Amino acid sequence: MKQADALNDIRDAINVHAETTLETLSPSDNLSGLGLDALSYVEVTMSLEEKWGISIGADLPDFEDDLTVQSLLDQAPKG
């Protein structure tokens, strides 16, 4: 998966679950700074798991650890 496609998927999931209208997203963006709380973070990861056909949760640090968009990008399917 191309990074641009993964970023679009992440942006779309954040827009739905954090009820925002982000136009752009950077890998260095902090998830809590994008309007996510712990519950919406779980919803975003579940949405990405379904879209990407993978399991994400066990490989990510806790939400409280200042997660960035790059944390989710690292989980995107390769290839």
N, C-alpha and C positions, 0 to 999 in steps of 0.2 A: 504494500500500500504506500502510495506517495504521501510525503509529509503534508502537503497542501490538502489532500483529501482527508487525512486524519484530522487536521486542524479544523476543517469545515465540519466534520462529524462532531468534534468536541464542541465547537461553537454552537452548532444547532442544538445539541443536548443541553448545554448550559442555558441557552435562550429559552428552551421549553421549561426546564426544571427550576431555574432561578427567576423565571418570568422577566427576562431582560431582552434587550434588542441589540446585542453586540454586533457590530459590523466587522470588526477586525479582532484578531486574537494573536498574541505573541507567546512563544514557548516560555518566556520568563514571567508571564502574568501569574500572580498569586491567585489561587482559586477563591480564597475567602474575599479577596479584593474585587472579585467579579460578581459578588452578590450571593455566593453559595454559602449555605450553612451545612452542618453535618448531615442533615436529612437530604437536602437537595444534592449534596455530593454523592451520597449512596444512590440516589435516583439517576444521576448522570452516569455513574459507573455501570449501573445495571443496564441502562439504555445502550451504552457503548458495547457492553458484553453481548447483548442481543444483536446489535448491528454488525459487530465484528466476528461473532461466533467464537468468542474466547472467554476465559475466566480472568478477571482482573484483580479482584479484591485481595488475595493473599500476597500479591507482589508489591502492593503499595503501602507506604507508611500511613499512619493514622492521619485523619484530616487536620488534627491540631498541630501537625508538624510542618505547617506552612508549605503545603503542596503547591506546585506550579503546574501549568499546562504541560510542561515538559514531562512531568511524572506520568501523565496520561498518554502523551505521545510515545513514550518508551514502551507502552503496553500494546500499541497498535500492531496488527499483523505485519510481518516483514514480507517483502517480495511483491 
